[in-house]
Amino acid sequence: GAGEEEGSLCTPRGWHVIHAKFGEGCPPDTVFIARRPAERYTPALASRHPQRDFILARILWLSGLEQGKNRGQGVDTLRRFIYIHGCPPDTPLGIPLSHGCIRMHPHPLMVLFASVEVGTKVLIR
């Protein structure tokens, strides 16, 4: 669901900016750990880690622009590591299942990634 507080595992609302981009040139099934390519996503990997929220393909790391709402003490989007990131292609979208991030299937995310730059503003409602 939506929410700005640190530790809430909710998606922060309001105006943000793309702080950093990760994954350019990586295959769409690349799994990222700590924003670094780690391995390739496979059904076998998924079955070994059924509760894991996989981060795939690309990462757009967000930073809040609204002091006290999504930026600063206790609500800081950047310090909460909130991303727009890829997820496995069979993952349902549009329901709150992440830890506050916005998930997309790999190929649409790769199109978005190629069309935005660091500094692009993002509104989350």
C-alpha positions, -999 to +999 in steps of 0.1 A: +000+000+000+009+037+001+028+053+030+058+074+036+072+063+070+105+045+073+099+009+081+063+009+068+072-012+037+048+011+018+052+030-014+059+067-007+036+092-025+043+126-040+070+141-062+102+122-066+132+124-089+153+096-105+184+097-084+203+069-102+199+042-128+214+007-127+214-022-152+221-007-186+232-034-209+222-063-186+200-091-199+163-088-188+166-118-165+195-103-145+190-105-107+203-075-087+215-076-051+225-043-036+221-027-070+247-050-086+241-077-111+244-110-092+229-139-112+203-148-138+167-155-128+155-190-134+125-211-122+149-231-102+162-200-084+127-189-077+118-223-062+148-221-039+137-186-027+099-186-028+095-156-005+122-134-022+111-102-039+134-104-069+148-072-084+153-079-122+164-062-154+168-025-144+166-002-113+155+034-112+164+046-076+141+074-065+147+103-042+118+123-026+114+160-034+090+170-007+106+178+026+088+162+055+066+141+032+091+119+013+124+136+021+141+140+054+139+124+089+117+093+091+103+095+056+132+097+032+125+078+000+162+076-010+173+062+024+144+037+022+159+024-011+127+028-030+131+018-066+111+013-098+125-022-107+118-053-127+102-084-113+096-119-128+073-119-158+047-140-141+044-117-110+010-100-107+011-062-109-012-036-094-014-052-060+007-042-030+033-071-027+066-052-027+085-036+001+075-001-010+090-003-045+072+000-078+075-032-098+073-036-136+078-066-159+113-065-174+106-055-210+083-025-203+108-014-177+136-016-202+117+007-225+110+032-197+147+030-185+159+039-220+135+069-222+144+086-188+175+102-174+188+109-139+169+140-128+136+130-144+107+138-121+082+111-110+048+116-094+035+087-072-002+089-063 
